[in-house]
Amino acid sequence: EIIRADESIEIVQSKNRFRNPTLSGYRDWNLHLQISSEDGSIKHICELQLHLKAIKEADVRLGSHRYYEFFRKYYSGATDTLEGRLDDLRMICEGGSLNEKFLGNVLRNPLELSRMLRVADLFEEHVNDYSLAIMITNVVRESLEPAYLYTNMGNLFGKVGKLEEALTMHQKALDIDLKAFGPDHADTATSYSNMAVVLQNQGKLEEALAMHQKALDIKLKALGPDHTDTADSYNNMAIVLQTQGKMEEALVMYQKVLDIQWKVLGPYHVDTADSYYNMAIALQNQGKLEEALKMYHKALDIRLKALGPDHIDTADAYNGLGYGLCAQGKLDEAFVECQKALDIQLKALGENHSSTACTLHSIGEILCKQGKVEDATEFGEKALEIFLKNLGPDHPLTGQGNDLMDMIHAKSTKQKE
């Protein structure tokens, strides 16, 4: 009624999806409005979307827009196509077999290739078990073998701790990129970066650093010194240097990242928050605990403002702050911050997600330092169980889980003496 009462506004088109929701169940009210200037000489068309407030609040809290974006693409197409995709997901949810024979039949129709890639993406990005995504992507790879499929396979193998297989896949992607684009292309740089991450996880830090340097050199030449992808390479190098214990060199790299982000993205961007978080860890490892806490707080403040108090990235910031307080011996305060993180993660991700396990691990360490061995054991064992299930026995986080259990066992033994 307010819009209709304003003579300068005309409703050109209205689409009420509260009354007629889409097949996926999405609902909103979309209005196309024509707004005229006072003298009527200028007319402007704009769009107004009306949503349920509770749904929008949940979207911010859970970061659900990325799921919406995925399913909007997944459910695009004619009705028959949508029904087919729903049948696929229904079969998976009911425990049906999406085996290689089924996938092979699907792939005989080239039009279905993108469909299978979307299913693989669904399992890679939105489910904590990657085995089905690996199987689907592997069948597609055998049919086409472009570089990006080898890259997908490499990323998936890396996530489940199969590092040799991951390295092999990324090497194949690099070989294709070198042949297709040459040594100075941004895609080639990405393949070097992917190989470097795997080498880092294998503990081959000098080789990883050399690969990251190759990627950085290419990006500086192809993209320039102020590109966010160039910042990513500085960040990757900083992580390796930090792992090597070269904190001063790592901080120099992190500062380069931060300088680019301030220039390109601004001081309140979530990527800028990530850099503050990374710098906090490096400063903490140098023993500069007060400076580290300031960085943790900056990261948390940005994420609270940009993402809201219930976002999973905000949870990571709470966990980092708890980690910093724990290093200062402020164990009660550290426990409070980590508990905030855990509450968000349990609600948004569930109890068996790897990020949840990281916070369980942090709380277990705090409890161990407080001398609460039984409680620490409960948290530590749960974290280790999740790491083993999701990431495998050879992943660095699983190694950290084992180290925590050794620390708890030593504390328990000392208490009994």
Salt bridges, closest charged atoms under 4 A:
ASP28 OD1 - ARG17 NE 2.84
GLU47 OE1 - HIS32 NE2 3.36
GLU57 OE2 - LYS53 NZ 3.94
ASP59 OD2 - LYS56 NZ 3.86
GLU69 OE2 - HIS65 NE2 2.93
GLU69 OE1 - ARG72 NH2 2.89
ASP87 OD1 - ARG90 NH1 2.53
ASP88 OD2 - ARG115 NH2 2.33
GLU112 OE1 - ARG115 NH1 2.37
GLU124 OE2 - LYS159 NZ 3.28
GLU125 OE2 - LYS159 NZ 3.99
ASP184 OD2 - LYS221 NZ 3.52
GLU206 OE2 - LYS246 NZ 3.97
ASP226 OD2 - LYS263 NZ 2.93
GLU248 OE2 - LYS288 NZ 3.62
ASP271 OD2 - HIS269 ND1 3.96
ASP274 OD1 - ARG303 NH2 2.49
GLU337 OE2 - LYS340 NZ 3.69
GLU365 OE2 - LYS369 NZ 3.35
